[in-house]
Amino acid sequence: MHKLDLSGLHILVVDDQRPFQVMLKGILKSLGMVNIQFANSGEQALNRCSQTEFDLLFVDYNLGAGKNGRQLLEDLREKQLLKPSAIFIIVTGENTVSMVMSAVETEPDDYLIKPFSQSLLKTRLVKLQQKKQHLAALYEALYQRQSEDVIAECEKEINNNGRYEQYCRRVLAETLLNQQNFPALEQLLSDSMQQRRPTWALLLSARARLQQQDYQACSQLCDEIIEVNRLCAQALDIKCHCQLAQSDTAGAMQSINQAINIAPFQLGRQYLLLRVARQATSPLDMVQASKQIYELTRRTAKQDVMHLLNYIRTMLDAIGSLDEPAKRNKLQQETLLLLHRSQKDELALKDVDFERFEQLCMARLNAIEGRFHQAKKTADKVCDKMTGTEAETPDLVMLLMDIGEFEGADHFFAKYNSHTTPDPVLADMLAQHQQQSEDKRQQLSTLNKAGMDRYQDGKYQEAMQLFEQALQVAPANTVAALNLIQAMLQVLESQQKHKSLVLYQRCRQVFKTIEQALLMEHHQQRYTELQQQYQSYRQELKQSS
């Protein structure tokens, strides 16, 4: 066996169980390791790695509260705190499929199930150290993200028929795929699959077919992989993308759910589930995916307040689309609880006006429950204080769409888009709201136009009825409200001395819905003129009584 020299290595053991720390320390010392440090949590380990370059890390998968071993590995890579020659080994006492597959997908250098023997550990370390030493230049190029050097080092090992030829073929294929060099990639994969068809080659071939929109070939490759290895979640991911591209939403939902059942802790997979669930109009799946994205990114380098906001936004969308009262009520309680808890979240308070975000969420809940005038009061109050560049602008836009104030929604949406590029989840959410509001926009436009035509013809009663219908479609729409007031005032004018008290009261009621609104300049002028006319008629009514 290759002589193992570990005496000068810096070792980090990350485990929250003291007995395992003591046991592993004894094994490592018997193998000649003396520079050993310990960390009880992922956060503590990340801090240790920012101060010391470790050569060998043993990390337990489950570390109690905080980030786990998989998240620690992702963060170390994101922050480039693992030097190219470092060996990262995940250690765990659990062997559930979901946990094992999720950890393996992160691609640590090795994976050990507790308990393990000293001889097993020594054998694994020999192999890992040999590989790291032999491919040192390749690992350095990967670390520096120098693709041309990666290609050169891989080709050197392949041409020499080296011990790590298959590994280098895979790395080379991934690099060519990232460069979209499909001719070279196809030749490499064809050569790699002459004698047998390894899973990595089939996966990369499927990904290449997907990028080239050859969906039939892509699906066939995915099926071939799944037939041999039913636990290959990556093949199910790719198949799901194919099905989405071909508008097979039901098939895509089946594929992504199978992948989630195998390995649920991969962030990209949860994003894919969210996308499929939105297209399939499956609100509870959308909520579950949003929750997982939020949970998976908490306490990691990918932590962002946007994940929290999108989780809450998704719950609001789900409440609005669910028909079952029990499910709606349960989700509403969960939303209110999360809003309350998030008030103490320093991240949320730091990057967003959370009090205003909460106000907008409560207003959206009011709109969902049919309390449009309460929702409009909040919208009017908030509109006056926002420029359209704030993080909460999408919530104002969605609220304005919910209550039928489409002109205001378009105004703030345009301002937000001109200053900010929303993340993909929020972009999909806003697009869906626009699509859902399109029918209402069309109905509103048709009714308003028909009402104005009747008004121009002097048929004020008919115009009034059409504007009332317009307000039923969009209960807080300013234009429809002003049109209705104008028609009612003309009806009152035509009644002369026998003016209807009921009509006055209805007119007053509609005025109240927009009296505090932040109106566009032309709407404000029209509102003022109609208010003067109404007050004049009201004075006449008092005198006549």
C-alpha positions as CSV (number, residue, x, y, z in Angstrom):
1,M,0.0,0.0,0.0
2,H,1.1,3.6,-0.7
3,K,2.9,5.1,2.3
4,L,0.5,7.6,3.9
5,D,2.2,10.7,5.3
6,L,-0.4,12.7,7.3
7,S,1.8,14.1,10.0
8,G,1.9,17.7,8.6
9,L,-1.7,17.9,7.6
10,H,-4.1,20.3,9.2
11,I,-7.3,18.5,10.1
12,L,-10.8,19.8,11.0
13,V,-13.4,17.5,12.6
14,V,-16.9,19.0,12.5
15,D,-19.4,17.1,14.7
16,D,-21.7,18.1,17.4
17,Q,-21.3,14.8,19.3
18,R,-18.3,14.8,21.8
19,P,-18.0,11.0,21.9
20,F,-17.4,10.8,18.1
21,Q,-14.9,13.6,18.3
22,V,-12.9,11.7,20.9
23,M,-13.2,8.4,18.9
24,L,-12.1,10.0,15.6
25,K,-9.3,11.9,17.3
26,G,-7.9,8.6,18.5
27,I,-8.0,7.0,15.0
28,L,-6.4,10.0,13.4
29,K,-3.6,10.2,16.0
30,S,-2.9,6.5,15.4
31,L,-2.5,7.3,11.7
32,G,0.1,10.0,12.6
33,M,-2.1,13.1,12.5
34,V,-1.4,15.7,15.2
35,N,-2.7,19.0,13.9
36,I,-6.4,18.4,14.7
37,Q,-9.0,21.1,15.4
38,F,-12.7,20.6,16.2
39,A,-15.9,22.5,15.5
40,N,-19.3,21.8,16.9
41,S,-21.4,23.5,14.2
42,G,-21.3,24.4,10.6
43,E,-21.1,28.1,11.5
44,Q,-18.1,27.5,13.7
45,A,-16.4,25.4,11.0
46,L,-16.9,28.1,8.5
47,N,-15.2,30.5,10.8
48,R,-12.3,28.1,11.4
49,C,-11.9,27.7,7.6
50,S,-11.7,31.5,7.1
51,Q,-8.7,31.5,9.5
52,T,-6.9,28.3,8.6
53,E,-6.3,26.4,5.3
54,F,-7.3,22.8,6.2
55,D,-5.9,19.8,4.3
56,L,-8.5,17.3,5.5
57,L,-12.1,17.8,6.8
58,F,-14.3,15.2,8.4
59,V,-17.8,16.7,8.5
60,D,-20.9,15.1,10.1
61,Y,-24.0,15.5,7.9
62,N,-26.4,16.4,10.7
63,L,-25.0,19.2,12.9
64,G,-28.2,20.1,14.9
65,A,-29.5,23.6,14.5
66,G,-27.8,25.7,11.8
67,K,-26.2,24.6,8.6
68,N,-25.6,20.9,8.0
69,G,-22.5,19.2,6.4
70,R,-23.9,19.5,2.8
71,Q,-24.6,23.3,3.3
72,L,-21.1,23.7,4.8
73,L,-19.5,22.2,1.8
74,E,-21.5,24.4,-0.5
75,D,-20.6,27.5,1.5
76,L,-16.9,26.7,1.5
77,R,-16.9,26.3,-2.2
78,E,-18.9,29.5,-2.7
79,K,-16.5,31.4,-0.6
80,Q,-13.5,29.5,-2.0
81,L,-12.3,28.5,1.5
82,L,-11.4,25.0,0.4
83,K,-8.0,24.9,-1.2
84,P,-7.6,22.7,-4.3
85,S,-5.7,20.0,-2.5
86,A,-8.1,19.8,0.4
87,I,-10.0,16.5,1.1
88,F,-13.6,16.9,2.3
89,I,-15.3,13.8,3.7
90,I,-18.9,13.7,4.8
91,V,-19.5,11.4,7.8
92,T,-23.0,10.3,9.0
93,G,-24.8,7.7,11.0
94,E,-27.9,8.0,8.8
95,N,-28.5,6.0,5.7
96,T,-31.9,7.1,4.4
97,V,-32.1,7.4,0.6
98,S,-33.1,11.1,0.7
99,M,-30.2,12.1,2.9
100,V,-27.6,9.9,1.3
101,M,-28.5,10.9,-2.3
102,S,-28.7,14.6,-1.4
103,A,-25.3,14.4,0.2
104,V,-23.7,12.5,-2.7
105,E,-25.1,15.0,-5.3
106,T,-23.0,17.7,-3.5
107,E,-20.0,15.6,-4.6
108,P,-17.7,15.6,-1.5
109,D,-14.4,13.8,-2.0
110,D,-15.8,10.8,-0.1
111,Y,-18.7,9.6,2.1
112,L,-18.4,7.5,5.2
113,I,-21.1,5.7,7.2
114,K,-20.6,5.5,11.0
115,P,-19.2,3.4,12.5
116,F,-16.1,2.8,10.3
117,S,-12.8,1.1,11.1
118,Q,-9.3,2.5,11.1
119,S,-8.3,0.3,8.2
120,L,-11.2,1.5,6.1
121,L,-10.4,5.1,6.8
122,K,-6.7,4.5,5.9
123,T,-7.6,2.8,2.6
124,R,-9.9,5.7,1.6
125,L,-7.4,8.4,2.6
126,V,-4.6,6.7,0.6
127,K,-6.8,6.7,-2.6
128,L,-7.9,10.3,-2.0
129,Q,-4.4,11.6,-1.4
130,Q,-3.1,9.8,-4.5
131,K,-5.8,11.3,-6.6
132,K,-5.3,14.9,-5.2
133,Q,-1.5,14.7,-5.8
134,H,-1.7,13.2,-9.3
135,L,-4.3,15.7,-10.5
136,A,-3.0,18.7,-8.5
137,A,-2.7,20.9,-11.6
138,L,-6.3,20.0,-12.7
139,Y,-7.7,20.8,-9.2
140,E,-5.9,24.1,-9.2
141,A,-7.3,25.0,-12.6
142,L,-10.8,24.1,-11.5
143,Y,-10.3,26.2,-8.3
144,Q,-9.1,29.2,-10.4
145,R,-12.0,28.6,-12.9
146,Q,-9.5,28.6,-15.8
147,S,-11.4,26.5,-18.4
148,E,-8.6,26.3,-20.9
149,D,-6.1,25.0,-18.3
150,V,-8.8,22.5,-17.2
151,I,-9.2,21.2,-20.8
152,A,-5.4,20.9,-21.2
153,E,-4.9,18.9,-18.0
154,C,-7.8,16.6,-18.8
155,E,-6.6,15.9,-22.3
156,K,-3.1,15.2,-20.9
157,E,-4.4,12.5,-18.6
158,I,-6.7,11.0,-21.3
159,N,-4.0,10.9,-23.9
160,N,-1.7,9.1,-21.4
161,N,-4.4,6.6,-20.6
162,G,-3.9,7.6,-17.0
163,R,-5.4,6.1,-13.9
164,Y,-7.9,8.9,-13.6
165,E,-8.8,9.0,-17.3
166,Q,-12.6,8.4,-16.7
167,Y,-12.7,11.2,-14.1
168,C,-10.9,13.6,-16.5
169,R,-13.3,12.6,-19.4
170,R,-16.2,13.7,-17.2
171,V,-14.6,17.0,-16.1
172,L,-13.6,17.7,-19.8
173,A,-17.2,16.9,-20.9
174,E,-18.7,19.2,-18.3
175,T,-16.3,22.0,-19.4
176,L,-17.2,21.6,-23.1
177,L,-20.9,21.6,-22.2
178,N,-20.5,24.9,-20.3
179,Q,-18.7,26.3,-23.3
180,Q,-21.5,24.9,-25.6
181,N,-18.8,23.3,-27.7
182,F,-21.2,20.6,-28.9
183,P,-19.2,19.0,-31.7
184,A,-16.2,18.4,-29.4
185,L,-18.5,17.2,-26.6
186,E,-20.3,14.8,-28.9
187,Q,-17.0,13.2,-30.1
188,L,-15.7,12.9,-26.5
189,L,-18.9,11.3,-25.2
190,S,-19.1,9.0,-28.2
191,D,-15.5,7.8,-27.5
192,S,-16.4,7.4,-23.8
193,M,-19.4,5.2,-24.5
194,Q,-17.8,2.8,-27.0
195,Q,-17.4,-0.1,-24.6
196,R,-19.9,0.8,-21.9
197,R,-22.4,3.6,-21.2
198,P,-21.5,5.2,-17.9
199,T,-24.2,7.3,-16.1
200,W,-22.1,10.4,-16.2
201,A,-21.7,10.3,-19.9
202,L,-25.4,9.6,-20.5
203,L,-26.4,12.5,-18.2
204,L,-24.1,15.0,-20.0
205,S,-25.3,13.7,-23.4
206,A,-28.9,14.3,-22.2
207,R,-28.1,17.8,-21.0
208,A,-26.5,18.6,-24.3
209,R,-29.6,17.4,-26.2
210,L,-31.7,19.5,-23.9
211,Q,-29.7,22.6,-24.6
212,Q,-30.0,21.9,-28.4
213,Q,-33.8,21.3,-28.0
214,D,-33.6,17.7,-29.2
215,Y,-36.2,16.7,-26.7
216,Q,-37.0,13.3,-28.1
217,A,-33.3,12.1,-27.9
218,C,-33.0,13.8,-24.5
219,S,-36.0,11.9,-23.0
220,Q,-34.7,8.6,-24.4
221,L,-31.4,9.1,-22.7
222,C,-33.1,10.0,-19.4
223,D,-35.2,6.8,-19.6
224,E,-32.1,4.7,-20.3
225,I,-30.5,6.1,-17.2
226,I,-33.5,5.6,-15.0
227,E,-34.0,2.1,-16.2
228,V,-30.5,1.2,-15.0
229,N,-30.5,3.5,-11.9
230,R,-34.0,4.4,-10.6
231,L,-32.4,6.6,-7.9
232,C,-30.8,9.0,-10.4
233,A,-32.6,12.2,-9.6
234,Q,-30.6,14.2,-12.0
235,A,-32.0,12.2,-14.9
236,L,-35.5,12.9,-13.7
237,D,-34.6,16.6,-13.5
238,I,-33.5,16.7,-17.1
239,K,-36.6,14.7,-18.2
240,C,-38.8,17.2,-16.4
241,H,-37.2,20.1,-18.3
242,C,-37.9,18.2,-21.6
243,Q,-41.5,17.7,-20.6
244,L,-41.9,21.3,-19.7
245,A,-40.5,22.4,-23.0
246,Q,-43.1,20.2,-24.7
247,S,-45.9,21.5,-22.6
248,D,-46.4,18.1,-20.8
249,T,-47.1,19.7,-17.4
250,A,-48.6,16.5,-15.9
251,G,-45.5,14.5,-17.0
252,A,-43.2,17.2,-15.7
253,M,-45.0,17.2,-12.3
254,Q,-44.6,13.4,-12.0
255,S,-40.9,13.5,-12.9
256,I,-40.0,16.3,-10.5
257,N,-41.9,14.7,-7.6
258,Q,-40.0,11.5,-8.2
259,A,-36.7,13.4,-8.1
260,I,-37.8,15.3,-4.9
261,N,-38.6,12.0,-3.2
262,I,-35.1,10.7,-4.0
263,A,-33.1,13.8,-3.1
264,P,-35.1,16.8,-1.8
265,F,-32.3,19.0,-0.6
266,Q,-30.9,20.2,-3.9
267,L,-31.8,23.9,-4.4
268,G,-32.1,23.8,-8.1
269,R,-34.6,20.9,-7.9
270,Q,-36.8,22.9,-5.6
271,Y,-36.7,25.8,-8.0
272,L,-37.8,23.4,-10.8
273,L,-40.7,22.1,-8.6
274,L,-41.8,25.6,-8.0
275,R,-41.8,26.4,-11.7
276,V,-43.7,23.2,-12.6
277,A,-46.2,23.7,-9.8
278,R,-46.9,27.2,-11.0
279,Q,-47.6,26.0,-14.6
280,A,-49.7,23.1,-13.2
281,T,-51.6,25.5,-11.0
282,S,-50.8,23.4,-7.9
283,P,-50.8,25.9,-5.1
284,L,-49.8,23.6,-2.2
285,D,-46.8,22.3,-4.2
286,M,-45.8,25.9,-4.9
287,V,-45.9,26.7,-1.2
288,Q,-43.9,23.6,-0.3
289,A,-41.2,24.4,-2.9
290,S,-41.0,28.0,-1.7
291,K,-40.7,26.9,1.9
292,Q,-37.9,24.5,1.0
293,I,-36.0,27.2,-1.0
294,Y,-36.3,29.5,2.1
295,E,-35.1,26.7,4.5
296,L,-32.3,25.5,2.3
297,T,-30.8,28.9,1.9
298,R,-31.1,30.1,5.5
299,R,-27.8,30.3,7.3
300,T,-25.9,29.7,4.1
301,A,-24.0,31.8,1.6
302,K,-27.1,31.9,-0.5
303,Q,-29.2,33.5,2.3
304,D,-31.3,36.4,0.9
305,V,-34.3,38.2,2.1
306,M,-35.9,37.6,-1.3
307,H,-36.4,33.9,-0.4
308,L,-38.4,34.9,2.7
309,L,-40.5,37.4,0.8
310,N,-41.2,35.0,-2.1
311,Y,-42.3,32.3,0.4
312,I,-44.8,34.7,1.9
313,R,-45.9,35.9,-1.5
314,T,-46.4,32.3,-2.7
315,M,-48.6,31.6,0.3
316,L,-50.8,34.6,-0.5
317,D,-51.1,33.4,-4.1
318,A,-52.1,29.9,-2.9
319,I,-54.7,31.3,-0.5
320,G,-56.2,33.2,-3.4
321,S,-56.4,30.1,-5.6
322,L,-57.6,27.5,-3.1
323,D,-61.3,26.6,-3.0
324,E,-61.4,24.6,0.2
325,P,-62.1,26.9,3.1
326,A,-60.2,24.6,5.6
327,K,-57.0,24.7,3.5
328,R,-57.3,28.4,2.9
329,N,-57.8,29.1,6.6
330,K,-54.8,26.9,7.6
331,L,-52.6,28.6,5.1
332,Q,-53.8,32.0,6.1
333,Q,-52.9,31.2,9.7
334,E,-49.4,30.0,8.6
335,T,-48.9,33.2,6.7
336,L,-49.9,35.4,9.6
337,L,-47.6,33.5,11.9
338,L,-44.6,33.7,9.5
339,L,-45.2,37.5,9.1
340,H,-45.2,37.8,12.9
341,R,-42.0,35.8,13.3
342,S,-40.2,37.5,10.5
343,Q,-40.5,40.9,12.3
344,K,-37.6,39.7,14.5
345,D,-35.6,38.5,11.5
346,E,-32.6,40.9,11.3
347,L,-32.0,40.0,7.7
348,A,-35.6,41.0,6.7
349,L,-35.5,44.2,8.7
350,K,-32.1,45.2,7.2
351,D,-32.9,44.9,3.6
352,V,-36.6,45.7,3.3
353,D,-39.2,48.0,4.9
354,F,-40.8,45.0,6.5
355,E,-43.6,47.0,8.2
356,R,-44.7,48.2,4.8
357,F,-44.3,44.8,3.3
358,E,-46.6,43.4,6.0
359,Q,-49.1,46.1,5.4
360,L,-49.3,45.2,1.7
361,C,-49.6,41.5,2.6
362,M,-52.5,42.2,4.9
363,A,-54.1,44.3,2.2
364,R,-53.7,41.5,-0.3
365,L,-55.4,39.2,2.3
366,N,-58.3,41.7,2.5
367,A,-58.6,41.7,-1.3
368,I,-58.6,37.9,-1.4
369,E,-61.4,37.9,1.2
370,G,-63.4,40.5,-0.8
371,R,-62.7,43.4,1.4
372,F,-61.7,45.6,-1.5
373,H,-62.2,49.0,0.0
374,Q,-60.0,48.2,3.0
375,A,-57.4,46.9,0.6
376,K,-57.7,50.0,-1.5
377,K,-57.2,52.3,1.5
378,T,-53.8,50.6,2.2
379,A,-52.9,50.8,-1.5
380,D,-53.7,54.5,-1.6
381,K,-51.8,55.2,1.6
382,V,-48.7,53.3,0.5
383,C,-48.7,54.6,-3.1
384,D,-48.1,58.1,-1.7
385,K,-44.9,57.0,0.0
386,M,-43.3,54.8,-2.7
387,T,-41.2,55.6,-5.7
388,G,-41.4,52.2,-7.4
389,T,-37.8,51.2,-6.8
390,E,-38.3,49.7,-3.3
391,A,-38.1,45.9,-2.7
392,E,-41.8,46.0,-1.7
393,T,-42.9,47.4,-5.1
394,P,-43.9,44.0,-6.5
395,D,-46.3,43.6,-3.6
396,L,-47.9,46.9,-4.3
397,V,-48.2,46.0,-8.0
398,M,-49.9,42.7,-7.1
399,L,-52.2,44.4,-4.7
400,L,-53.2,47.0,-7.3
401,M,-53.9,44.1,-9.8
402,D,-55.9,42.3,-7.1
403,I,-58.2,45.3,-6.5
404,G,-58.4,46.2,-10.2
405,E,-56.3,49.3,-10.2
406,F,-54.5,48.3,-13.4
407,E,-53.4,51.7,-14.5
408,G,-51.6,52.2,-11.1
409,A,-50.2,48.7,-11.3
410,D,-48.7,49.3,-14.7
411,H,-47.2,52.6,-13.5
412,F,-45.3,51.1,-10.6
413,F,-44.4,47.9,-12.5
414,A,-42.8,50.0,-15.3
415,K,-40.8,52.0,-12.7
416,Y,-39.7,48.8,-10.9
417,N,-38.6,47.1,-14.1
418,S,-36.6,50.1,-15.1
419,H,-34.5,50.0,-11.9
420,T,-34.5,46.4,-10.9
421,T,-34.2,42.9,-12.4
422,P,-36.4,40.7,-10.3
423,D,-35.2,37.2,-9.5
424,P,-36.7,34.4,-11.6
425,V,-39.2,33.3,-9.0
426,L,-40.6,36.8,-8.6
427,A,-40.5,37.4,-12.3
428,D,-42.7,34.3,-12.9
429,M,-45.0,35.4,-10.1
430,L,-45.5,38.9,-11.6
431,A,-46.0,37.4,-15.1
432,Q,-48.6,35.0,-13.7
433,H,-50.5,37.9,-12.0
434,Q,-50.4,39.9,-15.2
435,Q,-51.8,36.9,-17.1
436,Q,-54.5,36.3,-14.6
437,S,-55.5,40.0,-14.6
438,E,-55.7,40.1,-18.4
439,D,-59.3,38.8,-18.5
440,K,-60.4,41.3,-16.0
441,R,-58.6,44.1,-17.8
442,Q,-60.5,43.1,-21.0
443,Q,-63.8,42.9,-19.3
444,L,-63.3,46.2,-17.6
445,S,-62.2,47.9,-20.8
446,T,-65.2,46.5,-22.7
447,L,-67.7,47.6,-20.1
448,N,-66.2,51.0,-19.7
449,K,-66.2,51.5,-23.5
450,A,-69.8,50.3,-23.8
451,G,-70.8,52.6,-20.9
452,M,-69.1,55.6,-22.5
453,D,-70.8,54.9,-25.8
454,R,-74.2,54.9,-24.0
455,Y,-73.2,58.0,-22.1
456,Q,-72.3,59.8,-25.4
457,D,-75.7,58.8,-26.7
458,G,-77.4,60.3,-23.7
459,K,-78.5,56.9,-22.3
460,Y,-77.3,57.6,-18.8
461,Q,-79.3,54.9,-17.0
462,E,-77.8,52.2,-19.3
463,A,-74.3,53.8,-18.9
464,M,-74.7,53.7,-15.2
465,Q,-75.6,50.0,-15.2
466,L,-72.6,49.2,-17.3
467,F,-70.2,51.1,-15.0
468,E,-71.7,49.3,-12.0
469,Q,-70.9,46.0,-13.8
470,A,-67.4,47.3,-14.4
471,L,-66.9,47.9,-10.7
472,Q,-68.1,44.4,-10.0
473,V,-65.2,43.2,-12.2
474,A,-62.7,45.6,-10.6
475,P,-64.3,46.8,-7.3
476,A,-61.7,49.5,-6.6
477,N,-61.0,50.7,-10.1
478,T,-60.7,54.5,-10.1
479,V,-61.7,55.0,-13.8
480,A,-64.8,52.9,-13.5
481,A,-65.7,54.7,-10.2
482,L,-65.3,58.1,-11.9
483,N,-67.4,57.0,-14.9
484,L,-70.1,55.7,-12.6
485,I,-70.2,59.0,-10.6
486,Q,-70.4,61.0,-13.9
487,A,-73.3,58.9,-15.2
488,M,-75.2,59.1,-11.8
489,L,-74.8,62.9,-11.8
490,Q,-76.3,63.1,-15.2
491,V,-79.2,60.9,-14.1
492,L,-79.7,63.2,-11.1
493,E,-79.5,66.2,-13.5
494,S,-82.3,64.7,-15.7
495,Q,-84.5,64.1,-12.6
496,Q,-84.6,67.8,-11.9
497,K,-86.8,68.3,-8.8
498,H,-87.5,64.7,-8.1
499,K,-83.9,63.7,-7.4
500,S,-83.4,60.2,-5.9
501,L,-82.0,60.0,-2.4
502,V,-80.9,56.5,-3.0
503,L,-78.9,57.7,-6.0
504,Y,-77.3,60.4,-3.9
505,Q,-76.3,57.9,-1.3
506,R,-74.8,55.6,-3.9
507,C,-72.9,58.5,-5.4
508,R,-71.6,59.4,-2.0
509,Q,-70.5,55.8,-1.4
510,V,-68.5,55.7,-4.6
511,F,-66.9,59.0,-3.9
512,K,-65.7,57.5,-0.6
513,T,-63.9,54.7,-2.3
514,I,-61.5,57.2,-4.0
515,E,-61.5,60.3,-1.8
516,Q,-58.1,59.4,-0.2
517,A,-56.6,57.9,-3.4
518,L,-53.4,59.1,-5.0
519,L,-54.8,60.0,-8.4
520,M,-53.1,60.6,-11.7
521,E,-53.2,64.3,-12.6
522,H,-56.0,64.0,-15.2
523,H,-58.1,61.8,-12.8
524,Q,-57.6,64.3,-10.0
525,Q,-58.9,67.1,-12.1
526,R,-61.9,65.0,-13.2
527,Y,-62.6,64.0,-9.5
528,T,-62.5,67.7,-8.4
529,E,-65.0,68.7,-11.1
530,L,-67.4,65.8,-10.3
531,Q,-67.1,66.5,-6.6
532,Q,-68.1,70.2,-7.1
533,Q,-71.1,69.0,-9.3
534,Y,-72.1,66.5,-6.6
535,Q,-71.9,69.1,-3.8
536,S,-74.1,71.4,-5.9
537,Y,-76.8,68.8,-6.4
538,R,-76.5,67.9,-2.7
539,Q,-77.2,71.5,-1.7
540,E,-80.2,71.5,-4.0
541,L,-81.5,68.3,-2.3
542,K,-81.2,70.0,1.1
543,Q,-83.1,73.1,0.0
544,S,-85.8,71.1,-1.6
545,S,-86.3,69.0,1.5
